[in-house]
């Protein structure tokens, strides 16, 4: 998983882009997680959160699932802290 920008501390109002990839055959199904909970509608390789606020502070990760092998693999956790102005 990659994060842009790479800083752990982001300013309120900035954008956060996260990218996830997994080598899998068939291609993995992806699910983004925020503080251990699935993020609705966030099942693509890249997600961008725009105009972030303090409520977006937390732990982000990606889970890849292979339907053929029934295996789940979780990415590393990206810890994000959004700071007020």
C-alpha positions in Angstrom: 0.0 0.0 0.0 1.2 3.5 -0.7 0.1 6.8 0.6 0.3 10.3 -0.9 1.4 12.6 0.7 3.6 10.3 2.8 3.4 12.5 5.9 1.6 11.0 8.9 0.4 14.5 9.8 -1.8 16.3 7.3 -3.4 19.7 7.3 -7.1 20.0 7.5 -8.5 20.7 4.0 -5.8 18.7 2.2 -6.2 15.6 0.1 -5.1 12.0 0.9 -4.6 9.4 -1.8 -4.1 5.7 -0.9 -3.2 3.0 -3.4 -3.3 -0.8 -2.8 -2.2 -3.6 -5.0 -1.9 -7.4 -4.7 -0.4 -10.1 -6.9 -3.3 -12.5 -7.4 -4.7 -14.9 -9.9 -7.6 -14.3 -10.4 -7.2 -10.6 -9.6 -7.9 -9.8 -6.0 -11.0 -8.1 -4.8 -10.0 -5.1 -2.6 -11.7 -3.5 0.4 -10.5 -0.4 2.2 -10.7 -0.3 5.9 -10.8 2.6 8.3 -10.1 1.9 12.0 -10.9 -1.8 11.3 -14.2 -1.2 9.7 -15.0 -1.6 6.0 -15.3 1.7 4.1 -18.6 1.6 2.1 -18.1 1.9 -1.7 -14.3 1.8 -1.3 -13.3 -1.3 -3.4 -11.0 0.1 -6.0 -7.2 0.0 -6.0 -6.9 3.8 -5.4 -9.0 6.0 -3.2 -8.7 9.8 -2.7 -10.2 11.6 0.3 -10.6 15.3 -0.5 -10.8 18.2 1.9 -10.0 16.0 4.9 -10.9 16.9 8.4 -10.0 15.8 11.9 -12.6 13.0 11.7 -10.5 11.4 9.0 -7.6 10.8 11.4 -7.1 7.1 12.1 -5.8 3.8 10.7 -6.2 3.0 7.0 -5.6 -0.4 5.5 -6.5 -2.5 2.5 -7.7 -6.1 2.4 -7.2 -8.2 -0.7 -9.3 -11.3 -1.2 -8.7 -14.1 -3.7 -11.9 -15.9 -4.6 -10.1 -19.0 -6.0 -8.1 -19.7 -2.9 -10.4 -18.0 -0.3 -7.4 -16.2 1.1 -7.5 -12.7 2.7 -4.3 -10.6 3.1 -4.2 -7.3 4.9 -1.8 -4.5 4.0 0.3 -2.5 6.4 -1.6 0.1 8.3 -1.2 3.8 7.3 -1.7 6.0 10.4 -3.0 9.4 9.5 -3.5 12.4 11.8 -5.3 15.5 10.5 -4.3 18.7 12.2 -6.6 21.8 12.4 -5.6 25.1 10.8 
